[in-house]
């Protein structure tokens, strides 16, 4: 069954993005977002300035106005919401202005705070992992889905984000296998149009099995090999045993970094534990 081609442009590119979660890659618009927040902030500051001016005018009026000139009403409105609201309903100009200003501040404050919170969430979204970005970039420049300014989507790859939160990416050995032996593992995806070739699907389970087998073999080799090596080095030659421990510990650290996505602190922790186990064999006598 031949999959029909999609309409070039937004239609085809949207199908491509929807074909895999890791391809949900979009621009952050850092500068544009910052500018929008600055405009909202500036408008709020101006409204705050206007509200303060009204407060100063009322304070001056209360202080200088003669009895019977409405002084009591102004003072009451400043301290009692019901009086303030009633004067607004009565059409008192100074209070109507204040209410219009307050309602505008409410609307803009909500928009401003929501914008900041949304921006905070956007900043927490990760960058796309290199493999996903490579596939995204290759398709974009091969198919050229957009014209005009939209063609500059990838002009700054550092401003891109991924909606897929699990974007830590494969470990180094998985990346190595996919890059140099991917040709032998890749299979065409029958659900994609013919023009999308040579895009291939890399079975994650198959690569994971290979990496798991390598991990087991290397782990066993480093543990058993280290024990046998230390056991057969004469116990009188401490220097050689220390050198062997150093070599195996270094190899173990390299293996952990290559076979996993362990963080620096985790690498230090497991390497120290491995070295501590080998250190026990410093005092173990060699066979006669």
MOBEL-V33303 format. One line per field, one symbol per residue. phi: phi as a letter, one per 40 degrees, with the letter a starting at -180 (. if undefined). A space follows every 50 residues. Layout:
phi: ???
This chain:
phi: .ccccccchccccccccccadcccbaccfdcccccccccccccccccccc cccccccccccccbccdgcgdcccccccbbccccccccccgcdcccdccd cccccdcccccccccccccccccccccccdcccccccdcccccfcbbgdc ccdbcbccccbbccccbcgccccccccccbbcdcbcbccccbcdcccccb cccccccccccccccccccccccccccccccccdccbcdccccccccccc cccccccccbbccdcccccccccccccccdccbccccc
